[in-house]
Amino acid sequence: MTTDHKNVELSHVNQHGEANMVDVTEKSLTSRTATAEGFIKMTPQTLALIHHGDNKKGDVFAVARIAGIQAAKKCSDLIPLCHPLMLTKVKVDFEVDEHLNQIKVSSLCRLTGQTGVEMEALTAVSVACLTLFDMCKAADPGMEIFGIKVLSKEGGKSGSWQAKSKGA
């Protein structure tokens, strides 16, 4: 795995190698945004059930959207060293691709604060994908979740960052 940052230190580990919650007390309040995406692949029959609203458990997208939003809000309860954040916006969207028999799940998280929201965006996507799996596992236990990653971040001392496109 490569990084564009030179001499990056792991801030969640202290000089003794112990877990460490980063002290953000002195960091400035700035507007921060992060986006993430992930995918879930399934059979064409399962995708059709979801896309046409015929799943026996109900509106799969509505439940997965709420799950993703709730997960972003609870990120610090799930990831031990994440700071509890007062998110001001969480958005979870779905894009059905019938040619690839998959759904792209995307999220956007925003706040004004002292630390970034990448983990919240990733958590929203991850839990939304897991919820899609849970809602459809009776029809398709072989679904595959993949490609979960941060797409972009804005704000903070390090400024903006965007994932390189696959073609780059």
MOSUL-V26054 format. One record per residue. N is the residue number from 1. SS is DSSP state (H for helix, E for strand, - for the rest). D_CENTER is the distance of its C-alpha to the mean C-alpha in Angstrom with 2 decimals. Layout:
BEGIN
N:SS:D_CENTER, N:SS:D_CENTER
END
This chain:
BEGIN
1:-:19.83, 2:-:20.98, 3:-:20.12, 4:-:21.71, 5:-:22.38, 6:-:25.81, 7:-:26.62, 8:-:23.17, 9:-:23.60, 10:-:21.19, 11:-:21.05, 12:-:20.01, 13:E:23.29, 14:-:26.69, 15:-:29.91, 16:-:30.79, 17:-:27.63, 18:-:26.51, 19:E:23.09, 20:-:22.91, 21:-:20.86, 22:-:21.06, 23:-:23.52, 24:-:22.26, 25:-:25.41, 26:-:26.98, 27:-:24.01, 28:-:24.43, 29:-:22.52, 30:E:20.79, 31:E:18.53, 32:E:15.02, 33:E:12.19, 34:E:8.97, 35:E:7.35, 36:E:4.96, 37:E:6.20, 38:E:7.41, 39:E:10.86, 40:E:13.22, 41:E:16.89, 42:-:19.78, 43:-:23.46, 44:H:24.79, 45:H:26.25, 46:H:23.03, 47:H:21.36, 48:H:24.51, 49:H:24.37, 50:H:20.93, 51:H:21.77, 52:-:25.13, 53:-:24.17, 54:-:26.44, 55:-:24.32, 56:-:26.48, 57:-:23.76, 58:-:23.34, 59:-:20.89, 60:H:17.94, 61:H:15.77, 62:H:16.80, 63:H:16.01, 64:H:12.53, 65:H:11.80, 66:H:13.33, 67:H:11.60, 68:H:8.06, 69:H:9.83, 70:H:11.73, 71:H:9.12, 72:H:7.77, 73:H:11.56, 74:-:12.32, 75:H:10.09, 76:H:13.45, 77:H:15.08, 78:H:12.92, 79:-:12.69, 80:-:16.38, 81:-:16.67, 82:-:13.99, 83:-:15.95, 84:-:15.96, 85:-:15.02, 86:-:16.54, 87:-:13.87, 88:-:15.88, 89:E:13.51, 90:E:10.37, 91:E:10.34, 92:E:8.97, 93:E:11.14, 94:E:12.59, 95:E:14.98, 96:E:17.56, 97:E:19.27, 98:-:22.51, 99:-:23.84, 100:-:21.20, 101:-:20.77, 102:E:17.01, 103:E:14.35, 104:E:11.64, 105:E:8.60, 106:E:7.27, 107:E:6.01, 108:E:8.10, 109:E:8.83, 110:E:12.44, 111:E:15.23, 112:E:18.50, 113:E:18.56, 114:-:19.39, 115:-:16.13, 116:-:12.93, 117:-:9.60, 118:H:7.42, 119:H:6.72, 120:H:6.09, 121:H:3.59, 122:H:2.01, 123:H:4.12, 124:H:4.23, 125:H:3.53, 126:H:5.43, 127:H:7.80, 128:H:8.42, 129:H:9.37, 130:H:11.36, 131:H:12.97, 132:H:14.05, 133:H:15.53, 134:H:17.24, 135:H:18.67, 136:H:20.12, 137:-:21.03, 138:-:24.67, 139:-:25.01, 140:-:23.08, 141:-:22.41, 142:-:21.86, 143:-:18.54, 144:E:16.29, 145:E:12.51, 146:E:11.89, 147:E:10.65, 148:E:7.03, 149:E:7.11, 150:E:7.13, 151:E:9.58, 152:E:11.22, 153:E:12.08, 154:E:15.23, 155:-:17.58, 156:-:19.02, 157:-:21.75, 158:-:20.15, 159:-:19.60, 160:-:17.56, 161:E:15.85, 162:E:14.80, 163:-:14.04, 164:-:17.29, 165:-:17.83, 166:-:19.01, 167:-:22.46, 168:-:22.86
END
